C-alpha cells in the first residue's frame, strides 16, 4: 500500500472513529441524563446484549474473511468462494442464535438486569442485530478487497440512523424501544454494503463453487472468533450479576457508565487493528516487514489511549458532568481505572491480532481466555473483601499483567524462521 493510500485510509479510520465517538457520546449523555441510574443500567445492559449479538451476527468469520480475502490478492474465484462460504456459515449461526434468544428470553433478561419484564424485547433485538451482522460480513468483503473507506461509510450510515432513532425514543421515555430502534437502524448497513458488493456477491451465488475447503477454513476462524468474542462478554455478564448482588443496581450503573466510556475510548484502537493492522499483517511477504507495523501500531495505540487518560486526569469532574451528569460522580475511581487499563491494553491487542493474522488461533483464544480468567479472579477476590472500586482495579491489573506474555509472544512469533511468505500460507494448504 503506497503512502497516499495509507493517508486516505488513516483519514477514513479517524473520521469514522470521530463519528462513532460523537454518536456514542450522544447516546451516553442522553441515557445518563434522561434516566435514573437503575434505568440507565438496564438500557446499558441491553446495549451490551446488542454488542454481543453483533459479534454472533457475523458468525465469527468477519476477521477471518478479511484475512482470507486480503491474502487472495485479487483472485476473483478465491474471493467468491470465501464469500459464499461465509454467507453459508452466517445462515446457520443466525438461525441458531435467534431461536436460542427466543427460547431463553426470560433467563437472559434476569441475567442482564434481574428483571423479567424486559424479556419480550430480547428476541426482537436478536432478529434485527443478527441481520445487521450480514452487513458486517459485506463490509469485511469491502475491507479485504482494499475498500475499507467504503466499509466504514456503510457502517457509519447505519450507525447514524440507529443512534438518531434511539435518541428520539429515549427523549420520549422509551428505553426498551430505543434499544430496539438502535439495533434496527444498523440493518441499513446491510442494504448499503450489499449494494456495493453486488458484483462479488453475484459471482459467489451464481458460480458453481465447491466451498468445502473454504467452509472448513472459515469455521476455524468462526469457532475461534466466537469463542474469543464470547469469553470476556459472558464472563462480564456473570461478574456483573455477582457485583449487582453484592453492591446493588445503582453501583452496577456506575460500573456500566465507566465501561461504556471505555468502549468509546478503545474504538479507535479496535478500528485501527481491524482496518489497518490485521489486513496489513496478513498481506506481508516476509516477517521482517512486520516489525515496523508492530512498532507503528504500538506507538499510535499508546499515544491515543494515553492522551485520553491525560485529558480525563486534567478535569475529571467537569467531563463527567458534561458527558454524563453529576449523579455519576461516584463512578470517578472506576472510570480512572478503566482509562489506565485501556492504555495498558494496547500490547495485548497487538499480540492477539498478530496471532490471528499468522493463523495462530490457539494463541488468539489463549490471550482472551487468560485476560478473562485474570479479570474474574481479581474481581471476585476484591468483591469478597468489599472493594467498591473492584471493577476498575481488576481491569487495570489484568492488562498490566498481560503486557509481559504479550510481548514475549510477539517477539517469539516474528523471530521464527518459518512462514516467510504469510500471504501464501492458506492458499498452499
N, C-alpha and C positions, 0 to 999 in steps of 0.2 A: 504494500500500500504506500503510495507516494505521500510526500508531506502535505500536499493540497488536500488529498482525501482524508488524511489524519485530522487536519484542521477542521474540515467540514463535519466529520464525524464527531469530533470533540465539541464543536458548537451545537450540533444536534443533541448530543447527550446532555450538555449543560442547559440547553433550552428546555428539554423535556424534564430534567430534574427540577429546574426552577418552576415549571408548570405544576409538577406533582407536589412540590413543596408548598406552593401557593394554595393549591386546591386542598391539600391535606391540612394545612394550617387553617383554612377557612372552615373546613368540616370540624376540626378540633375545637376552634374558637366557638363556633355556633353551638355545638353539642355541649360544651362546657358551660356556656353562659345561659343557654335556654333550658337546661335541665338540672334537676337536683343531682348530687353526686352519685346516689344509688341508681338513678335512671341513666346517668352518663355511663356507669359501669355496665349496665345491661346493653346499651347501644354499642359500647366499645367491644363487648364480648361478641356481639353479632358481627361486627366488622372483622374481628379475629376469625370467626367461623367462615366468613366470606373469603378472607385471605387464604385460609387453609383449603377451602373448596376450589379456589382459583388454581392452586397447585395441583389438586386432584384433577381439575378440569383439563389440564394439559396432558393427562395420562402419564405425567412424569417424563415425557420424552422431549420436552422443549429444548433443554440444553444439549441433549444428545443429538437432536435433529440439527441444531445449529452447527454442532461439531462435525457431523457426518456430511452435511451439505458443503460446509467450508472445505473439508478435506477432499470432496469430489472435484473441486476446481473447475466447475462449469460443465461437467459431463451431464448432459440433459437426461439421459436414460437412468443413470445412477440417482440423480436428484429425484426424478419421477418415482422411482422405486422406493426411495426413503420416505417421500411424502405419502405415498399410498399406504405404506406400512404404518406410518404414524397415525393416519386417519382411522385405519382399521383398529389399532390399539385403543385410540380415543373412544371409539364407539362402544367397545366392550367395557372399558373402565367407567365411562359416563353412565351407562345403564346401571351398572352395579352400584355406583355412588348414589345416584338418585333414589334407587329402590331402598338402599340402606338408610338414607336420611328419612325416607317416608315411614319406614318401619320403626325406627329408633328415635323419632322426633321428641317424645317426652323425656326419654333418658338423656338425650343431648341437651335439651332445654335445662334440665336440673343441673347437669354438669357445668353448663355455661354460667347460669345465674342463680340456681336454686329455685327458680320459678317455673311452674308447669304451664302457666297461661300464655307463654310465648311459643309453645311447641308448634302451633299451627303455621307459623311463618317459615319454619325451617325447611320443609320440603320445597316451597316455592323459591326460597333462596338457593337451594341446591340446584333446581332446574335451570334457573337463569344463569347462575355462576358457572355451572358445568358447560352450558352452551357458549358462554363467553370464553371458556378455555379453548374452544376450537379456534377462536380468533387469535389466541396467543400462539397456537401452532402455525397459523398462517403468517403471523409476524416473525416466527422463527425461520420460516422459509425466506422471507424478505431479508432478514439479518444474515442468514447463511449465504445468500446469493449476493451479498455486498450492498444491500439496500436497507441498511439499518435506519437511515433517516426516515424512509417511508414507514418502516415498522413502528418507529417512535411516534410518527404523526398519527397513524391509525390508532395506536393506544391512547394518544392524547385526546383525540376526538371522543372516544368512548368515555374517557375519564372525565372530561369536561361535562358531557351530558349527564353522566351518572351523578357527579357531585352536585351539579346545579339542581337536579331533581330532588336529591336528598336534602339540600339546604331549604328548598321551598317547603318540603313536608316537615322538616324539623321546626321551622318557624311556625307552622300550623299545629305543632304539638303532637306529631305522629312519628315517634322514633322507630317503631317496628316497620311501618310502611316506608319510612325514609331509608332504612337499611335495604329494603327490597328494591326501591327505586334506584339506589346506588348500584345495586347488582344488575338490574335490568338495563340501565343506561349503558353499561360497558359492553353489552351484547352488540352495540353499534360497531365496535371494533371488529367483530367477526364479519360483519357485512362489508365494511370498508376494506379490510385486509384481504377478504375473499375475492373482491373485485380486482384488487391489484395483483393477486397471484393467479388469476384466471388461466393464463397460458400454461403454467406449471401444473395447476390442478386439473386442467382439461387433459393434458398429456398423461397424468397419473391415472386418471379414471378411464380413459379410452384405450390405453395401450395394454396389450396382454403382457403383463409383467409377473414373473414368478417371484413373489416377495418374501418367500420363506426365510432366506438368509437375513433380509433387512428387518423382518419382524423379530427374529431371534436376537439380532444385534441391538435393535432399539429396545427390546424388552429388558436387556441387561441394563440399559440406561434407565428405562421406565421403573423397573423394580428398585434399582439403586436410588434414583432420584426421589421416588415416592417414599422410600424408607428414610432418606435423608430429610426430606421435607416434612415428614411426619414425626420424626423423633423429637425435635425440640418443641414444636407446637403442641403435640399431645402431652409431652412432659409438662409444659407450662399450664395446660388445662388442668391437669391433676394437681400441680403445685398451687395454682390459684384457688382451686377448691379447698385445699388444705389451709391456705393463708386466709381465705374468706371465713372459714370456720373458726380460725384462731383469732383473727383481728377484726372481722366484720366486713360488710359490703362496702361501707364508706372507705375503709382502708384499702380494699381491693380497687376502688375507684381511683385512689391516689397512685397505686402501682400502675394501673392501666393508663393513666394520664402520662406517666413517665415513659411507659413502654411505647405509647403512640408517638410521643415526641421523638423517641429513639428511632422508631421505624421511619419517620420522616427524615431524620438526620442521616440514617445509613442508606437511604435510597440512592444517593449519588454513588456511593461505593458499589452497591449492588448493580446499578446500571452500567457502570464502567466495567465491572467484572464480566457481565453477560454480553454487553455490546462490543467491547474492545478486547479485554484480556482473553476471554475464552476462545473466540474465533482466531485471535492473533496467535495464541499459543498453539492451537490445533493446526494452524496452517504453516508453522515454521518448518523450514527444510532441515535445520540442524539444531542440536541442543545448545550450541554456543550462542545462537541468536536469542535464546530465551532470557539470558541474564539482563540485558538492557530493558526488556519488557517487564521483568520482575522488579528491577530497581525503580523503574518509572512508576509502576503501579503502587509500590510501597510508599514512595515519596508523595505522589498525588493523594493517595488514600489517607496517609498520616497527616498531611497538611490540611486536607479538607475536614477530617474529623477533629483534629487539634484546634482548628480555627473555630469550629462550632463550640468546643469546650471553652475556649478562651473568651468568646463573646458571652457565653452564658455566665461565666465566672465574674465578668465585669458588672453585670446588672441583673442578677437572677430574679429579684423581687419584681422589678419592672417588667421583665419578659414574661414572667408567669401571669402577672396582672394583665398584660397586653394580649397574650395568646390564649390564656385560659380565663381565670378570674381569681379574685382574692381568696375564694374558698379553697383553692388548690395550693395555697402557700405551704400547708403542712407536707406537701409532696416534694418540697425542695431537696431534702437529702437524697431521696430516691432518684430524682431527676439528675442530680450531680453525679451519682454513682453510675447511672446509665450513660452519661456523656463520657465519663472516663472509660467505661467498658467499650463504648463504640470506638474510641481511639485505639484501644488495645486489641480490638478485634481484627484489624487490618491484616496482620500476619497470618492469622488463622484462615481468613478468606483467601489469601493468595495461595496458601498450601492446598486448600480444598479445591479451588478451581484449577490449579496446576495438576492435581491428581485426576480431575475429570478430563482435562484436555489430553493427558497422556494415557487415558483409559486405565488408570489405577483405581478401579472402582471400589475395591475393598478399603483403600486408604481414604477415599472420598467419604464413604459411610463412617469409617472409623473416627474421623475428625468430628463429625456431627454427634456421633454417639458419645465420644469422650466429653465433649462440651456439655451435652445434656446430662450425663452422669455426674460430672463435676458440679454443675449448677444445682441439680436436685439434691445432691449430698450436702453441699454447703448451705443451701436454703433451708432444708429440713432441720439441719443442726442449729441454725440461727433462730428459726421459728421456735424450736424446742427451748432455747434459752431466752425467748421473749424479745428478740431484737425487732423493733418495728421497721427498721431500715433493711431488713433481711434481703429483700429482692435486689436492692442496689449493691449491697456488699457481695452478694453471691454472683451477680452478673459481672462486676468488675474483677473479682477474684478469679472467676472462671477463665476469662480471656487473658488475664495476666499469666496464669499457669499454662495456657495453651501456646504461649509465644515460643518457648524452647522446643517442644516437639514439632511445631510448625516449621521453624527454620531448619531444624535437623532434617526433616523430610524434604524440604525444598532443595537444600544443598545436596543431599544424597541422590535425589531424583535427577538433578541436572548434571551431576558428575558421572552418572552411569554411562558406560560406553555403548549400550545397545539403543535401538530406536533412533539412529542418526537421521532417518527420514520419517518424521512423525506423521506427515500427511499421508504417506503411503501405507501406514500400518493396517488400517481397516480394509483397504482395497486389496491387500495381499492375503487377507485371511480367507 
